Amino acid sequence: MIWSVVLFALIGCQSDPCADLTDGDGDQHVDACDNCPAENNPGQDDLDQDGRGDACDPDIDGDGFANDQDNCPLVHHPDQNDGDGDGLGDACDRCPLGEDGLDTDGDTLDDCLDLCLFTPSDGSDRDGDGVGDACDSCPDQPNAGQADTDRDGVGDACEPLEVEPTIAGLHEALLAGQLTCAEVVETYLDRIHRYDLDLTRGAPINAIMWINEDIRQQAADLDAAQAAGGLVGPLHCVPVVIKDVYTSKDTPVSSGTLALAGTWSKTDAEAVRGLRERGALILATTTMDELSKGVYSHSSRSGRTGNPYDPLFNPGGSSSGSGAGVSAGFAMAGTGTDNCASLILPGSYNGLVSLRSSVGLVPMEGIFPSNSLDAVPGPMARTTADLALMLDGMTDRRVWTSHLDRDGLKGKRLGIVRSAGGTDDARKPWAGAQTPVMAMQSRVLREFEALGATLVDNVLLNGLDTERSGGADFKGDVKAWFAGVSGPYESFNAMCDSGRYSAFAYTSAKACRNSFGSGGPNPEAQGRYDRNRAGIEALMDVLELDALIYPPDALGPASVVTHKSSCVLTSVSQMPIITFPVGMATRDGGALRPVGMAAHARKWDEATLFEIAYAYETATGWRVPPELTGAEGDLSPLDLTLANDMRLEIGELSWSEVLAEGSRWDMDAEAIADIVARVLDAHDQTPL
């Protein structure tokens, strides 16, 4: 199917109306323009937008199942999952786990509709967060996730002190004289010291690559500046971690490969400069998939990174360390980059709000290059408000915070994308989840409606061209990047000849050099992306949609290996997408882990995404902090030089013992735990 066919089906006949006025079914639509010329259908309804009206379409939702054989005939549901075997598919079953008719707590409310499943209640819910007042740990403040970090029965949402500090809360405390910037930095360093390499849960988080060794003095300088004239900017004293592709005057950069360890820049990347000018502190660089090759957090520079909710699982990538580190409270916010999934999966898997903005909005200068056609730097944070402040800094603008509207979902028309770029299962953003996750995804859609949005289901983008190769001037971009840094190698080819990278990145020096490419950008590739964007936006215009909705990972929470991301939809259209937490679930065992949802808008319309995410976040409160384990009692202040040396040793051992010749899957939780244990022991850091 091509875009013109889709739009013809939606807009209707645009040919000469006088050519033939025959109207065989008498529905006021001439046969030449009637999507069902033999059936009276004045509304011309066409649920799957295939050009055949519902009145004569044997498969009105376009999922490959005839209407009379489809367990969800009005929802595109190709896997036909039916968890409770009641004949109603999970995608349209309000009670997919068999809760129909059950009343666990005996309060006469069916479990399926009971907002307090184990506590008798009358169904009241003052804050509208989906948790009944009788069992709500904070009944007057939306907190659907029921986070209660200190386990005192009072939810974090209504504790007098913030459990997870926000930028606004930090500044309030600084201005009230309750904290100094030096104390703030020491608190974050202590968390890194205590939790990042802890092995209690079988593997470390290992999110931090290199800590800024001047950070304590920089914090003291900000305290002096505040004493002299107040806060220096909207990010004053905000500890930020940056993915190991951003150049910074404070930290080396290696793009996650041991070959580039020890590479420094005298200048900040443009996005880093903007953050620093607004008062942010560049606390550390973070781990990543080597050379951005993957979404699994493996690299010769750092080994493997674990998910803070359960380190045996994947934190997503390639911006893995920023996602894991911000979620674990090693920084207040972070940055990543994204070609396809590299901001969105770490955001979703770590319970964060993350933004892959429109291509070109955030400057790429000073960032290790990848496919420039779809490469996007972007922020991650624990709240939408903090994310907006980060984007303000990274773009040299101050506009996004004006779109933090609690009523931001009211009146929005949201299109539920059921297919993108083909008809096979891999292109079905909602297919494949286990029943509990699918129930959660359906609950989120109901929450959107409850908050004032109108849903338009069965948006099918089968005309999307998903080809991503052949468009970037990698050779020119990399030459320019090497010219701006100093390190062990002066060129990409020299780096290739070193062999100090993982076998999964390049199998040989020749393969590495060949990836360098030979020419400039390909206009035809940009044309593909332009056509994709034009097609999607035209479809959104016809359906009067403000945004598209789909899961960042159709399967839900992080696994060890498998994922099913729909990242290609935003990558090949250069359009923006935001992800935000919507619940907790398990997959393949392990602890409860976050599940995200994504909203996708027209290019340059990040404002709509902030409105959607902020409205949903403030009405539901699904962010749940991870429960970390680490050394107890007082620790001596973190020795920053030792911490950096140890992390370099972890990388050296990961490469020499595993990744130089083995696969990325050989660098598993057990392998990284063994390496980290030996490095800790060698430096008498066994309490960690």
Disulfide bonds with the S-S distance in Angstrom:
Cys13-Cys33 2.38
Cys36-Cys56 1.81
Cys72-Cys92 1.83
Cys95-Cys112 1.77
Cys116-Cys135 2.09
Cys138-Cys158 2.26
Cys181-Cys237 2.12
Cys340-Cys567 1.85
Cys496-Cys512 1.99
